[in-house]
Amino acid sequence: MFARRYVPYVMFPVALIIGTIGYNIERAVRDVKTPSPGGSLDEKRQDRILNEMSENPVQVDSLKSHKFMPGSVFTKNISPSLQSLHDNKPQ
């Protein structure tokens, strides 16, 4: 009965100390000088908007072709590295 009642009061400080030590070790080991690839998110967004604006707005796909809808759940959020494999796959 004693152990069941007072274990949280003992384990919380132990977990807090272990967490603090782990946080400080990770902070010392990781490389904080790694630059973000490709600039800021605002720059990426502006580049994407410019690319979309540079396309011809008059030529749009037909709604009957259903190219805007994914074929399945697995093709909904496909990574760019796999996109070329998916596009070349015969259907």
Secondary structure, DSSP 8 states (H G I E B T S, - for coil): -HHHHHHHHHHHHHHHHHHHHHHHHHHHHS-TT---TTS-HHHHHHHHHHHHHHS-SS----GGG-TTS-SSGGGTT--HHHHHHHHTS--
